[in-house]
Amino acid sequence: MASHSADVKLLGAKFSPFVLRILFALNLKSIKYELIEQDLRSKSELLLKSNPVHKKVPVLIHGDLPVCESLVILQYIDEAWTHGPQILPSDPYDRALARFWASYVDEKWFPSVRGIMMSDGEDQKKNIEEAIEGAALMEESFLALSNGRKFFAGERIGFLDIVIGCCLPWMDVISRICGVKLIDEIKTPNLCKWAQEFTSDPAVTEHMPDVDELMEYAKYIIALYKPTATN
Amino acid sequence: MSSLKLLGTRRSPFVVRVQIALDVKGIKYEFHEENLSAKSELLLKSNPVFKKVPVLIHGDHPISESLVILQYIDEAFSAGHQILPSNPYDRAIARFWASYIDEKLFPSLRGILRSEGEERKNKIEESIEGAALLDNAFVSISKGKKFFGGETIGFLDIAAGSFLAFIEAIGIVYGEKLIDEVKTPHLFKWVHDFRSDLAVKVNLPATEEIVEVLISISKASAQN
């Protein structure tokens, strides 16, 4: 097992919300690391060797041990570095709720959010409907979990805040490009307030991408990957 | 101790995971068999988001999603045998592969049932590749011992092994064995050891039962 003091490398890619999760967590725990930017269209030997199964970022390499999948990495960071703020709650039931909602976000909500940007016509309508339902569900879940406090995790940011918060810049971009506002003052007032608190948190601010830069990047990947009606 | 109820169906591999885990930890619980075409009030109230089984209700706390439930059980009942490894890196590896099973391997297996012709061939191919990956991973994870979890079955054994009746039934109905001595030698041996565990013997449904289920699914889709 790698000791605390072993080197930490993060294989990342600019604008990846999943990589952003890890940057938040490393910051929260004050862990020193080396960020190695990957070119996802021309994957490095190191990436292919460290994540042969999925060939994706993020990958955390602790000493010479690679850890893949952002939710797995977040829990690994929490368990390997026990000093500093805990990312997951301490109570088993609260942990189960945090894991459940993280799983919902990754398997249902985020795919429809991304789908808004990458689809057209009927498909896009369906994605918009599902994403809006998801936002309403998360608004309810925020009320239940935060219990009147600033974040999902309480007074300080934690697992679920990080899991969802990484997508806020993308939701902003989707709002500008597609005209769909998922988090707004009227429909999801508590999430809206949470989003403001989250983006101002010191562990978060320095890593949030510049929205104009992200807009350019979004247009670029839409042009590259979105199936067009004329194909 | 607060009451423990498990809402499920005995044939679902996801429910079987929870049953095996509870038995491995020696935890008593009440099983409520659900009719998935007429879901109970309790199920709909306890898992309003997905309306699926398994749901574990501990006192008045419902927990959903089988892998979340397994970790909950391990953490809420921390005395005695631990299902997850103690070392953070081993835990990360166990979670990674359990996640792989749910996000990649299971959809391929399910895809075999839901498709036909060329599409089915592709799904079978994908499933065989997935099993081979898991077989390879077994070597480094088990560290020469009988199970992914070491000397006794653990989180990843349970996450994977709960699918065995389903996998073997697919082999019988579609004529393609996903786990065998040649393609997946380590998993082949592991299956034998896994099935010898008492908690598994009690909870894993008989392969013949699942064969019948798969045949009726095929007939139903042929008639449509």
Interface residues (C-beta under 8 A of the other chain):
Chain A: M1 A2 V53 H62 L65 V67 C68 E69 L71 V72 I73 Q75 Y76 E79 A80 P92 Y93 R95 A96 R99 F100 S103 Y104 E107 L137
Chain B: V49 H58 H61 I63 S64 E65 L67 V68 I69 Q71 Y72 E75 A76 N87 P88 Y89 R91 A92 R95 F96 S99 Y100 E103 L133
